[in-house]
Amino acid sequence: MNNGSSHSIRRACYRFSLLRDGLVRIEYSPTQVFEDRPSFVALTRPEPVAFRAVREEGAGLVLESGRMCIRCVDTNDAPSASNLRIEIGGGGAWTPDTVDRQNLGGCHCSLDCVSDQIIPRGVHPAKATLHDNGCQWSLWNFSWRAQGKKDGEIQAENRYAGMSLRKILLETNEAEWPEPLRELVHERRKYPPGLLSRAGFFLLDDSKSPLIDPATDWLAPRASAEGARDWYFFAYGSDFKGALADYRALSGAMPMLPRYALGLWYSRYPTFNQAGLVETVESFERAGLPLSVLVLDLEWHRFGWNGWDWNPAHIPDPDALLRFFRERGIHTTLNLHPESLPAGDSRAEAFLAAAGIDTTQVKPTVGERNEALYKGCYFSDDQRHMRAFMEVLHDPVKRQGIDFWWMDGLVELRTTKHLDAQAWTNHLYHQHARRAFPRERPMVMARSAGFGTHRYPFQFTGDSYCQWPVLKSSVEYLLRAGHVGQSYITHDIGGHLGYSGQNLPDMLYLRWLQFGALSPICRLHSAGESERRPWKYSEAAQAGARASLSLRTSLVPYLYSLARESAEKGLPICRSNFLEAPGWEKGFEIWDRYFIGDRLYAAPILEEDESGAGATAILPPGVWVCGLTGKRIESDGAKPVALETDPTLAPPHFFKAGCVFVKQPGDQPAGALPTLLEVHCHFPARAEQGGEDVFELYEDDGLSTAHEAGAFATTAFAWKAGMDAVELRVSPRHQALPQLPAARDYRIVLHGAPAAEYRVGGRPMERVSSGDGAWLHTAHIRGMDTGREQVFTFTASEGAVVYPQYSS
């Protein structure tokens, strides 16, 4: 019947391999030559497992897993609707000619040049061929395509020369555009398909991506014949989380990000000089807003945009500057345009020699800032070039004390086809960091580049316009990116284009910052003289910024635990509504409100309104607790509720009633393990209903790769709320972390408690009315042993007081 086993079934020119219950690999090879090496996309492809059933049926073969039934007619022809059909458990079917218009979208390579004239609306249909969403679709390419070219350089003046894309869209007739420009704009007016679809399935076409040879860890060509197919079919129904877990198994995990990355970032173009950078850090400290990450833009370079030499006129003593940053717990990344090497760079000759580049045949050209540049003489698919590129040019600067590189560009490929140059550049930087600095978590900040590049965070979204519609679109981009495995999106908070030389309007600045506080990465970004430092705005905006950034810092224990979940399960930190509430029909239409994990709901204000008055949100079905007012809201999932719009407050956010939620103080440094934890217990919808919930806090040293060998701690916070008593159980589950504090203080807060009074050690707990006939109670408990289970039982004043009560 076949030449394989029940795990991989071969039938003539076909091979079927079940990788997960909902993931099957389908290969078609006219020469019957199949490939077992990983590809760039399927980098961590798991070993096949057994089909549930394999049988003959009529003229074909039937293969069953728990989630699908594959029917293949006995033929050597290429896959088509006449010979291949997959039926999905729970309903629905797919054939190779299926056009899926229910796909929920992925993300473009960036938001560069996105303005109110080119906001994506909807999703391109998903088909059996790969819908590429790599760097060729960057909107910066509009200048080439306006010349009628898909790549290359502008060679002649035409009517579009010197025009921005926004100006072209506003002032010219689309019917007269060159076809490549129309193609670009058409592509960017919708999102590319992602992994998730309301149809309950997705086909990932990996037929052409190059292989990775395990023996060399380098690119290898495919040996398959023309017309071969290498497909991965995901069947998941409404189990969207399961689909992301299967994608993680196939393509690789998002790495565990450093804890400090969840703190406050600041970037500015142009970057300050050395004295200005020192003053900036000290100004944030004086404002009570200590930085975690400082991003140095172009001006650190000695030669314009390029090179690896520090600019002595701008930063005369980089070692002293980096030491100053380290002493204050600040981590640093440097901007790179890696496609060009200044001829005057101090390491240029050493690099060219190590790379084996014949300098008698290669001459520098004049760059944009009149510097002599070597460009187009080294390539990212040349292993010798890239070894010298990383070891000679990058490593000496890295060892001075920077933490990771910000790639604002890419290194071109020479001969490799069907591989995105940005994707491969991201891969090379990440893999080199892992090899050269094995004790550090390998990180790089670069643009997205399609399937597989979730493995190389952080994904920054580039230079967008400072406009209200772009702010709203940025939220949707963040959520769509989660559908291709990307959790660590970093936007330019405040935008980049359109306000050079002047500050944003106060409300636009504040609402963008509030969204940033509820984003995976919170990076304030100044462009030109357009400020993003809070104290450069009105008192109300400053107050709102402080409240928002304090909220952000308080969430770090929760966010870091979600980062662990991202690494282990492929789930993004910020989640589309249907990831947490797949049965909520209205949620499929809402792209400006979202879950953070499974128990926090974000409703940032995104509409242009000076006061924000009238802002509303539709909350998921259930009972929610407003994080700003404590008000309890019972939502039917359809009726909008009014949002708290006071600009001096943090952004609107809601906690799921019945949940336990762990925070830290809002002034705690993001990168440090807290010695005080706040445990917030939200009572269920009604007093007569019991409530029960568990949250597992994850902690490690926040910096090294030691967690991969088991050096981490997990602590379960479980609470039960009944008619007569409340119990909070704090249980160490895994403890192999030397840095974990031996003892901790807890601030336990009962939200919406039905009783008017609880007592602590014979004394009443601190209490205030939270409205709706409910109360908020607080207890401060000091010096709890983190290595022992602690059980706290709270009893209402009407019954016996049993507090504190510990058991091990």
ChimeraX attribute file (.defattr): number of C-alpha atoms within 10 A of each C-alpha:
attribute: neighborCount
match mode: 1-to-1
recipient: residues
	/A:1	11
	/A:2	13
	/A:3	11
	/A:4	13
	/A:5	13
	/A:6	19
	/A:7	17
	/A:8	22
	/A:9	22
	/A:10	20
	/A:11	21
	/A:12	18
	/A:13	19
	/A:14	25
	/A:15	21
	/A:16	23
	/A:17	23
	/A:18	26
	/A:19	22
	/A:20	24
	/A:21	20
	/A:22	22
	/A:23	26
	/A:24	24
	/A:25	21
	/A:26	20
	/A:27	23
	/A:28	27
	/A:29	22
	/A:30	18
	/A:31	14
	/A:32	18
	/A:33	15
	/A:34	19
	/A:35	14
	/A:36	8
	/A:37	15
	/A:38	19
	/A:39	25
	/A:40	23
	/A:41	24
	/A:42	22
	/A:43	18
	/A:44	17
	/A:45	20
	/A:46	15
	/A:47	13
	/A:48	18
	/A:49	17
	/A:50	18
	/A:51	23
	/A:52	14
	/A:53	12
	/A:54	18
	/A:55	12
	/A:56	14
	/A:57	11
	/A:58	9
	/A:59	9
	/A:60	15
	/A:61	19
	/A:62	17
	/A:63	20
	/A:64	19
	/A:65	21
	/A:66	14
	/A:67	17
	/A:68	25
	/A:69	21
	/A:70	19
	/A:71	20
	/A:72	23
	/A:73	19
	/A:74	17
	/A:75	16
	/A:76	16
	/A:77	15
	/A:78	17
	/A:79	21
	/A:80	13
	/A:81	12
	/A:82	14
	/A:83	17
	/A:84	20
	/A:85	20
	/A:86	21
	/A:87	17
	/A:88	23
	/A:89	17
	/A:90	12
	/A:91	10
	/A:92	13
	/A:93	18
	/A:94	23
	/A:95	18
	/A:96	18
	/A:97	15
	/A:98	15
	/A:99	13
	/A:100	19
	/A:101	16
	/A:102	18
	/A:103	24
	/A:104	23
	/A:105	27
	/A:106	27
	/A:107	28
	/A:108	29
	/A:109	27
	/A:110	26
	/A:111	27
	/A:112	18
	/A:113	22
	/A:114	27
	/A:115	22
	/A:116	17
	/A:117	16
	/A:118	19
	/A:119	18
	/A:120	21
	/A:121	11
	/A:122	16
	/A:123	21
	/A:124	23
	/A:125	19
	/A:126	24
	/A:127	19
	/A:128	18
	/A:129	15
	/A:130	16
	/A:131	16
	/A:132	17
	/A:133	24
	/A:134	22
	/A:135	22
	/A:136	17
	/A:137	20
	/A:138	21
	/A:139	22
	/A:140	18
	/A:141	21
	/A:142	25
	/A:143	21
	/A:144	18
	/A:145	23
	/A:146	24
	/A:147	24
	/A:148	16
	/A:149	18
	/A:150	19
	/A:151	14
	/A:152	10
	/A:153	12
	/A:154	15
	/A:155	9
	/A:156	7
	/A:157	9
	/A:158	10
	/A:159	10
	/A:160	16
	/A:161	14
	/A:162	11
	/A:163	14
	/A:164	14
	/A:165	22
	/A:166	15
	/A:167	12
	/A:168	19
	/A:169	14
	/A:170	11
	/A:171	10
	/A:172	12
	/A:173	9
	/A:174	14
	/A:175	8
	/A:176	8
	/A:177	17
	/A:178	14
	/A:179	17
	/A:180	19
	/A:181	22
	/A:182	18
	/A:183	14
	/A:184	19
	/A:185	19
	/A:186	13
	/A:187	17
	/A:188	23
	/A:189	16
	/A:190	19
	/A:191	23
	/A:192	25
	/A:193	30
	/A:194	28
	/A:195	25
	/A:196	29
	/A:197	22
	/A:198	18
	/A:199	20
	/A:200	24
	/A:201	26
	/A:202	25
	/A:203	25
	/A:204	22
	/A:205	19
	/A:206	21
	/A:207	20
	/A:208	19
	/A:209	21
	/A:210	20
	/A:211	22
	/A:212	20
	/A:213	15
	/A:214	13
	/A:215	6
	/A:216	9
	/A:217	10
	/A:218	15
	/A:219	19
	/A:220	18
	/A:221	14
	/A:222	16
	/A:223	12
	/A:224	19
	/A:225	13
	/A:226	10
	/A:227	11
	/A:228	22
	/A:229	21
	/A:230	19
	/A:231	20
	/A:232	24
	/A:233	20
	/A:234	27
	/A:235	33
	/A:236	27
	/A:237	22
	/A:238	20
	/A:239	16
	/A:240	23
	/A:241	20
	/A:242	20
	/A:243	26
	/A:244	25
	/A:245	20
	/A:246	24
	/A:247	29
	/A:248	27
	/A:249	21
	/A:250	22
	/A:251	23
	/A:252	22
	/A:253	22
	/A:254	28
	/A:255	19
	/A:256	23
	/A:257	22
	/A:258	20
	/A:259	22
	/A:260	22
	/A:261	23
	/A:262	28
	/A:263	26
	/A:264	24
	/A:265	23
	/A:266	22
	/A:267	21
	/A:268	22
	/A:269	17
	/A:270	15
	/A:271	19
	/A:272	19
	/A:273	18
	/A:274	19
	/A:275	12
	/A:276	13
	/A:277	17
	/A:278	14
	/A:279	13
	/A:280	17
	/A:281	21
	/A:282	16
	/A:283	15
	/A:284	16
	/A:285	13
	/A:286	10
	/A:287	13
	/A:288	12
	/A:289	21
	/A:290	22
	/A:291	23
	/A:292	24
	/A:293	23
	/A:294	22
	/A:295	21
	/A:296	23
	/A:297	20
	/A:298	22
	/A:299	22
	/A:300	29
	/A:301	22
	/A:302	20
	/A:303	24
	/A:304	17
	/A:305	22
	/A:306	24
	/A:307	28
	/A:308	25
	/A:309	17
	/A:310	18
	/A:311	19
	/A:312	14
	/A:313	12
	/A:314	18
	/A:315	21
	/A:316	15
	/A:317	13
	/A:318	18
	/A:319	13
	/A:320	13
	/A:321	16
	/A:322	16
	/A:323	14
	/A:324	14
	/A:325	22
	/A:326	14
	/A:327	8
	/A:328	14
	/A:329	18
	/A:330	21
	/A:331	20
	/A:332	20
	/A:333	22
	/A:334	23
	/A:335	22
	/A:336	23
	/A:337	18
	/A:338	20
	/A:339	21
	/A:340	23
	/A:341	28
	/A:342	25
	/A:343	19
	/A:344	16
	/A:345	21
	/A:346	13
	/A:347	18
	/A:348	19
	/A:349	15
	/A:350	15
	/A:351	22
	/A:352	21
	/A:353	13
	/A:354	17
	/A:355	19
	/A:356	13
	/A:357	16
	/A:358	11
	/A:359	12
	/A:360	6
	/A:361	7
	/A:362	13
	/A:363	13
	/A:364	17
	/A:365	16
	/A:366	12
	/A:367	17
	/A:368	10
	/A:369	10
	/A:370	10
	/A:371	18
	/A:372	19
	/A:373	22
	/A:374	21
	/A:375	21
	/A:376	16
	/A:377	19
	/A:378	23
	/A:379	21
	/A:380	23
	/A:381	21
	/A:382	16
	/A:383	15
	/A:384	15
	/A:385	20
	/A:386	22
	/A:387	17
	/A:388	18
	/A:389	23
	/A:390	17
	/A:391	14
	/A:392	20
	/A:393	21
	/A:394	16
	/A:395	16
	/A:396	13
	/A:397	16
	/A:398	16
	/A:399	10
	/A:400	13
	/A:401	18
	/A:402	15
	/A:403	18
	/A:404	21
	/A:405	22
	/A:406	23
	/A:407	23
	/A:408	20
	/A:409	19
	/A:410	23
	/A:411	22
	/A:412	21
	/A:413	19
	/A:414	14
	/A:415	10
	/A:416	17
	/A:417	12
	/A:418	12
	/A:419	17
	/A:420	21
	/A:421	24
	/A:422	27
	/A:423	25
	/A:424	22
	/A:425	24
	/A:426	28
	/A:427	18
	/A:428	20
	/A:429	21
	/A:430	21
	/A:431	16
	/A:432	17
	/A:433	22
	/A:434	16
	/A:435	11
	/A:436	13
	/A:437	15
	/A:438	13
	/A:439	13
	/A:440	17
	/A:441	21
	/A:442	26
	/A:443	25
	/A:444	22
	/A:445	25
	/A:446	30
	/A:447	32
	/A:448	29
	/A:449	28
	/A:450	25
	/A:451	26
	/A:452	26
	/A:453	27
	/A:454	28
	/A:455	22
	/A:456	26
	/A:457	25
	/A:458	25
	/A:459	27
	/A:460	24
	/A:461	23
	/A:462	22
	/A:463	19
	/A:464	24
	/A:465	23
	/A:466	26
	/A:467	23
	/A:468	21
	/A:469	18
	/A:470	24
	/A:471	27
	/A:472	19
	/A:473	21
	/A:474	26
	/A:475	21
	/A:476	20
	/A:477	25
	/A:478	28
	/A:479	27
	/A:480	27
	/A:481	27
	/A:482	28
	/A:483	29
	/A:484	26
	/A:485	30
	/A:486	32
	/A:487	30
	/A:488	28
	/A:489	28
	/A:490	24
	/A:491	29
	/A:492	28
	/A:493	30
	/A:494	32
	/A:495	29
	/A:496	24
	/A:497	19
	/A:498	16
	/A:499	20
	/A:500	15
	/A:501	11
	/A:502	12
	/A:503	18
	/A:504	20
	/A:505	13
	/A:506	18
	/A:507	21
	/A:508	22
	/A:509	24
	/A:510	30
	/A:511	28
	/A:512	25
	/A:513	28
	/A:514	30
	/A:515	25
	/A:516	26
	/A:517	29
	/A:518	25
	/A:519	25
	/A:520	26
	/A:521	23
	/A:522	26
	/A:523	28
	/A:524	26
	/A:525	22
	/A:526	25
	/A:527	25
	/A:528	18
	/A:529	14
	/A:530	22
	/A:531	22
	/A:532	24
	/A:533	17
	/A:534	22
	/A:535	16
	/A:536	13
	/A:537	20
	/A:538	14
	/A:539	13
	/A:540	16
	/A:541	23
	/A:542	20
	/A:543	18
	/A:544	23
	/A:545	29
	/A:546	22
	/A:547	19
	/A:548	26
	/A:549	24
	/A:550	19
	/A:551	23
	/A:552	26
	/A:553	24
	/A:554	23
	/A:555	22
	/A:556	27
	/A:557	24
	/A:558	21
	/A:559	25
	/A:560	26
	/A:561	18
	/A:562	25
	/A:563	28
	/A:564	20
	/A:565	18
	/A:566	26
	/A:567	21
	/A:568	16
	/A:569	22
	/A:570	29
	/A:571	29
	/A:572	31
	/A:573	27
	/A:574	31
	/A:575	24
	/A:576	27
	/A:577	26
	/A:578	23
	/A:579	26
	/A:580	20
	/A:581	17
	/A:582	17
	/A:583	13
	/A:584	16
	/A:585	14
	/A:586	17
	/A:587	23
	/A:588	16
	/A:589	10
	/A:590	15
	/A:591	18
	/A:592	22
	/A:593	25
	/A:594	28
	/A:595	25
	/A:596	23
	/A:597	21
	/A:598	16
	/A:599	17
	/A:600	20
	/A:601	26
	/A:602	23
	/A:603	22
	/A:604	28
	/A:605	27
	/A:606	23
	/A:607	16
	/A:608	13
	/A:609	13
	/A:610	11
	/A:611	11
	/A:612	18
	/A:613	13
	/A:614	12
	/A:615	18
	/A:616	18
	/A:617	20
	/A:618	19
	/A:619	26
	/A:620	26
	/A:621	17
	/A:622	13
	/A:623	20
	/A:624	27
	/A:625	25
	/A:626	19
	/A:627	19
	/A:628	15
	/A:629	13
	/A:630	21
	/A:631	16
	/A:632	25
	/A:633	17
	/A:634	15
	/A:635	16
	/A:636	14
	/A:637	16
	/A:638	15
	/A:639	12
	/A:640	13
	/A:641	15
	/A:642	11
	/A:643	21
	/A:644	21
	/A:645	18
	/A:646	15
	/A:647	22
	/A:648	17
	/A:649	19
	/A:650	29
	/A:651	31
	/A:652	24
	/A:653	23
	/A:654	24
	/A:655	23
	/A:656	23
	/A:657	25
	/A:658	26
	/A:659	23
	/A:660	27
	/A:661	24
	/A:662	21
	/A:663	22
	/A:664	24
	/A:665	18
	/A:666	18
	/A:667	15
	/A:668	18
	/A:669	22
	/A:670	27
	/A:671	20
	/A:672	13
	/A:673	20
	/A:674	18
	/A:675	16
	/A:676	20
	/A:677	18
	/A:678	20
	/A:679	20
	/A:680	19
	/A:681	30
	/A:682	27
	/A:683	30
	/A:684	26
	/A:685	20
	/A:686	15
	/A:687	16
	/A:688	12
	/A:689	13
	/A:690	15
	/A:691	22
	/A:692	19
	/A:693	16
	/A:694	16
	/A:695	18
	/A:696	21
	/A:697	22
	/A:698	20
	/A:699	22
	/A:700	24
	/A:701	20
	/A:702	22
	/A:703	17
	/A:704	18
	/A:705	20
	/A:706	17
	/A:707	17
	/A:708	9
	/A:709	8
	/A:710	13
	/A:711	18
	/A:712	20
	/A:713	21
	/A:714	18
	/A:715	19
	/A:716	17
	/A:717	22
	/A:718	19
	/A:719	24
	/A:720	21
	/A:721	23
	/A:722	16
	/A:723	14
	/A:724	14
	/A:725	17
	/A:726	22
	/A:727	18
	/A:728	22
	/A:729	18
	/A:730	21
	/A:731	19
	/A:732	18
	/A:733	14
	/A:734	15
	/A:735	17
	/A:736	14
	/A:737	17
	/A:738	12
	/A:739	15
	/A:740	19
	/A:741	14
	/A:742	12
	/A:743	15
	/A:744	17
	/A:745	17
	/A:746	18
	/A:747	19
	/A:748	19
	/A:749	22
	/A:750	21
	/A:751	27
	/A:752	28
	/A:753	26
	/A:754	19
	/A:755	18
	/A:756	16
	/A:757	18
	/A:758	27
	/A:759	20
	/A:760	20
	/A:761	11
	/A:762	12
	/A:763	10
	/A:764	15
	/A:765	18
	/A:766	15
	/A:767	18
	/A:768	14
	/A:769	15
	/A:770	17
	/A:771	13
	/A:772	11
	/A:773	11
	/A:774	20
	/A:775	19
	/A:776	25
	/A:777	24
	/A:778	20
	/A:779	19
	/A:780	14
	/A:781	14
	/A:782	12
	/A:783	12
	/A:784	14
	/A:785	13
	/A:786	18
	/A:787	17
	/A:788	15
	/A:789	17
	/A:790	20
	/A:791	20
	/A:792	18
	/A:793	19
	/A:794	23
	/A:795	22
	/A:796	20
	/A:797	17
	/A:798	11
	/A:799	10
	/A:800	12
	/A:801	19
	/A:802	16
	/A:803	18
	/A:804	15
	/A:805	13
	/A:806	13
	/A:807	9
	/A:808	8
